[in-house]
Amino acid sequence: MNKKEALKRIVNGEDVPKEFYKDKSIVLEAVKQKGAALEYVDESLKKNKSIVLEAVKNNGFALEYADESLKKDKSIVLEAVKNIGLALECADESLKKDKSIVLKAVNDNGYALNHADESLKKDKSIVLEAVKNNGFALEYADESLKKDKSIVLEALKQNGDALQFVDKSLQKDPDIIKAAKKK
């Protein structure tokens, strides 16, 4: 089997002889075409920053298959969450506390708030961005922000059905009811 055929097979998720999974040039091209191909490559290449970077640029969820050391690498994780916000789930816990990374993640997908550190679920600016993207992200906000009228109004503006996650103390507020009915 030649390199071209091996590349095609790796991209298609088919088996190839082991030496091809260790070939840096083939693997690099494979993950550029299909980031999830990182799952099948040799463990040594899952530690290679340039390969993992290309994989997460193509598919943020490829972060799941990266070596643990690269799940702590801010530049890698930032690329992953720029591609798919929910890739935050695969990041090291230390980066789930990083405001810039979490902000990028919730800008892409408000549900990424679910994977943020608890401290950032209390951060008004983070939660505001999350609910602007997806009103249902209010579900993952700290209880204190489910009582914050400005946060709640933004969530309801995006999706009126987010009313189910609003603190009981606001559920009868006329402004809240009006906002929920608009969407």
C-alpha positions in Angstrom: 0.0 0.0 0.0 1.4 3.4 -0.9 1.1 6.6 1.1 -1.7 8.1 -1.0 -3.9 5.0 -0.5 -3.0 4.9 3.2 -4.0 8.6 3.6 -7.4 7.9 1.9 -8.0 4.9 4.1 -7.1 6.8 7.3 -9.5 9.6 6.4 -12.2 7.1 5.7 -11.6 5.4 9.1 -10.3 2.2 7.5 -7.4 0.1 8.8 -3.9 0.6 7.4 -0.6 -1.1 8.4 0.7 0.4 11.7 3.6 2.2 10.1 1.2 4.6 8.4 -0.3 5.6 11.7 3.2 6.7 12.8 4.0 8.6 9.6 3.9 12.3 10.5 3.3 13.5 7.0 0.4 11.2 6.4 -1.1 11.8 9.7 -0.8 15.6 9.4 -2.6 15.5 6.0 -5.2 13.1 7.4 -6.2 15.3 10.3 -6.3 18.4 8.1 -9.0 16.6 6.0 -10.7 14.9 8.9 -9.8 16.0 12.4 -11.4 13.0 14.1 -8.8 10.8 12.4 -6.6 11.7 15.3 -8.4 8.9 17.2 -6.6 6.3 15.2 -3.0 7.6 15.0 -0.1 6.4 17.0 0.0 7.7 20.6 3.3 9.5 19.9 1.6 11.7 17.4 -1.2 12.6 19.7 1.5 14.5 21.7 2.6 16.4 18.6 1.3 20.0 18.9 1.2 20.7 15.1 -0.8 17.6 14.4 -3.3 18.1 17.2 -3.6 21.8 16.2 -4.6 20.9 12.7 -7.0 18.2 13.9 -8.9 20.6 16.2 -9.0 23.3 13.6 -10.8 20.8 11.4 -13.0 19.4 14.2 -12.9 20.8 17.7 -14.0 17.5 19.2 -10.7 15.9 18.0 -9.4 17.4 21.3 -10.9 14.3 22.9 -8.1 12.2 21.3 -5.2 14.5 22.0 -2.6 13.6 24.7 -3.6 15.0 28.1 -0.6 17.4 28.0 -2.2 19.1 25.0 -5.6 19.3 26.6 -3.8 21.8 29.0 -2.4 23.8 26.1 -4.3 27.1 25.9 -3.6 27.6 22.1 -4.8 24.1 21.3 -8.0 24.4 23.4 -8.7 27.9 22.1 -8.6 26.6 18.5 -10.9 23.6 19.5 -13.5 25.8 21.1 -13.4 28.3 18.2 -14.3 25.4 15.9 -16.9 23.9 18.2 -17.7 25.5 21.5 -18.8 22.2 23.1 -15.2 21.0 22.7 -14.7 22.7 26.1 -15.9 19.4 27.5 -12.6 17.8 26.4 -10.3 20.5 27.8 -8.3 20.1 31.0 -10.2 21.3 34.1 -7.6 24.1 34.5 -8.7 25.7 31.2 -12.4 25.4 32.0 -11.6 28.2 34.5 -10.0 30.4 31.8 -12.3 33.2 31.1 -11.1 33.8 27.5 -11.5 30.2 26.5 -14.9 29.8 28.1 -16.0 33.1 26.4 -15.0 31.8 23.0 -16.8 28.5 23.7 -20.1 30.1 24.8 -20.0 32.5 21.9 -20.0 29.5 19.6 -22.5 27.5 21.6 -24.2 28.8 24.8 -24.5 25.2 26.0 -20.8 25.1 26.5 -21.5 26.9 29.8 -22.4 23.5 31.1 -18.7 22.5 30.8 -17.3 25.7 32.4 -15.9 25.8 35.9 -18.5 26.6 38.6 -16.7 30.0 39.2 -17.5 31.1 35.6 -21.1 30.0 35.9 -21.3 32.9 38.4 -19.6 35.4 36.0 -22.2 37.7 34.7 -20.4 38.5 31.4 -19.9 34.8 30.6 -23.5 33.9 31.4 -24.7 36.9 29.4 -22.9 35.8 26.3 -24.0 32.2 26.8 -27.7 33.1 27.0 -27.5 35.5 24.1 -26.3 32.6 22.0 -28.8 30.1 23.5 -31.4 31.0 26.0 -31.5 27.5 27.4 -27.9 28.0 28.6 -29.6 29.7 31.6 -30.1 26.2 32.9 -26.3 26.0 33.6 -25.9 29.4 35.2 -25.4 29.9 38.9 -28.7 30.2 40.8 -27.8 33.8 41.7 -27.9 34.7 38.0 -31.2 33.0 37.4 -32.5 35.8 39.6 -30.7 38.6 37.6 -33.4 40.3 35.6 -31.0 41.5 32.9 -29.6 38.0 32.3 -33.1 36.5 32.4 -34.4 39.0 29.9 -31.6 38.2 27.5 -32.2 34.5 27.8 -35.9 35.0 27.1 -35.2 37.3 24.2 -33.3 34.4 22.6 -35.8 31.7 23.6 -39.0 32.3 25.6 -39.0 28.6 26.7 -36.0 29.4 28.9 -38.6 30.6 31.4 -38.5 27.2 33.0 -34.9 27.9 34.2 -35.8 31.4 35.7 -35.8 31.7 39.5 -39.3 31.5 40.9 -39.0 35.0 42.3 -39.0 36.4 38.8 -41.5 34.1 37.1 -44.4 36.3 37.9 -42.7 39.6 37.0 -44.7 41.3 34.2 -41.6 42.1 32.2 -40.4 38.5 32.4 -43.8 37.1 31.4 -44.0 39.6 28.5 -40.5 38.7 27.3 -41.2 34.9 27.5 -44.4 35.3 25.4 -42.6 37.3 22.6 -40.3 34.3 21.8 
